[in-house]
Amino acid sequence: MIAGCTHSPSPTAAPEMPVVPVSQPIQRQVTDYVDFTGRTDAVESVDIRARVTGYLVQMPFKEGSDVKTGELLFEIDPRPYVAQFDQAEAQVRLYQAQLKLAKTTLARDQVIARTPGAISLQQLDQDQASVEEAEAQVKAFQASVEVYRLNLDFTKVTSPINGQISRYYLTKGNLVNQDQTLLTTVVSLDPIYAYFDLDEPTLIHVRKAVNEGRIKLPQSGQVPLFLGLQGEEGYPHQGTVNFVNNQVNPTTGSISVRGVFANPKPAEGARLLSPGMFVRIRLPIGQAHPALLIIDRAIASDQGLKYVYVVDAQNKVQYRRITTGALQDDGLRVIGEGLKPGEWVVVGALQQVRPRMVIKPEQEPMPSLGRPVVENGGTNGSAKSTSEKPAP
């Protein structure tokens, strides 16, 4: 009975091979770059101060508006300065009359002196001195007239630059003091500067590459620079580097760099950039070169060492150590060493695979974030540094 009730065991089913997505690396031209953070600043910035003392009588500008060079901003009560100017002109006319009389007297006495003994030499000397004294008085008061003329002109405070004006710091009727009272400020907006700090290792790397010929400077001599604002994708604004400081800051280990960017005003609208804005800066390093790229999520790390899984011809997973470059705007990362074109890289289900296991590969194009690849410094497939630098 025991033998008749036994059943032969059924064969065990083979485990099903996992289906794993794989893709081949993308080959394209990339340009190495470094990203920084910075701040915008005005090319020209002027504190508007009174050059004479007096009371404000009018302020014809609109706060926050655009102003032109020479446009009237403030007027200080001109009446005391008009009186001083008129008084100085009257003094000039007075001494001009005295000069005329002195010259006439000298000429008459010189005629009389032709008769021997008619006039003394001392009188002639006094006449000549009177002429010279009157001439000096005329010149002195002519200079005073010019001073009072300037003071009268300074009662009208005008804009020294084209730009945008701030608010009223004082209202009508207030007393302003010469060269002390700040009335408002004017800043230029087009073009505009962007300052950032270049770290010392990058500075040394770039200079060595230039000296060794691995990086060639543009023929125009202008190094391109790209800028992005908060909320913008990529770096859509293009400018150039126009200043590098003459020394490295020993406290921060960085050197100040400045770029200049166009900031035109649309026909209907406002300028996009203003001084003091936080910006992202991208500095291209060198020329474009070919590179392999894969999606960043396909790269794993083991105690700081980067690696990927590669599927061979027998559908067996192989461990491959790699060196990585920069992460692109479309989610792809540059691969320096460890991969070859045409190899199949595991791009998904990394937790299900192990080295030397056999899988069922599902071939698909290399995934990305779907951002368009353009050549304007935005999502252009350029290699970058993985760390951003602090704002200056």
VENDACOR-V278481 format. One line per field, one symbol per residue. ss: DSSP state (a for helix, b for strand, c for the rest). psi: psi as a letter, one per 30 degrees, with the letter a starting at -180 (. if undefined). A space follows every 10 residues. Layout:
ss: ???
psi: ???
This chain:
ss: caaaaccccc ccccccccbb bbbbcbbbbb bbbbbbbbbb bbccbbbbbc cccbbbbbcc cccccbbccc cbbbbbccaa aaaaaaaaaa aaaaaaaaaa aaaaaaaaaa aacccccccc aaaaaaaaaa aaaaaaaaaa aaaaaaaaaa aaaacbbbcc ccbbbccccc ccccbbcccc cbbbbbbccc cbbbbbbbba aaaaaaaaaa accccccccc cccbbbbbbc ccccccbbbb bbbbccccbc cccbbbbbbb bccccccccc cccccccbbb bbbbbbbbbb bbbbbaaacb bbccbbbbbb bccccbbbbb bcbbbbbccc cbbbbbbccc cccbbbccca aacccccbcb bbbccccccc cccccccccc ccbcccccbc cc
psi: eeeffkkkkk kkkkkkkkkk kllkkkklkl kklkklkakl lkekkkkjlk flkakkflif lkkglkllkf kkelkkjfee feeeeeeeee eeeefeeeee eeeeeeeeee eeffkkffkl feeeeeeeee eeeeeeeeee feeeeeefee eeeffjjlkf lkaklalkfl lkflkkkkge kkealkklfj aklkklkkle eeeeeeeeee efgfkkkkef fkklkkkklk fkkaifkkal kgkklglkjf efhlkkkklk kkilklejal keklkgkklk kkjkjalklk lkklkeffkl kjhfkkllkk kafggkkkkj klklblklfg fkkkkelfll kflkkkglhf ffllkglklj kjklljllfg kkjlhgfcig hkklkfklll k.
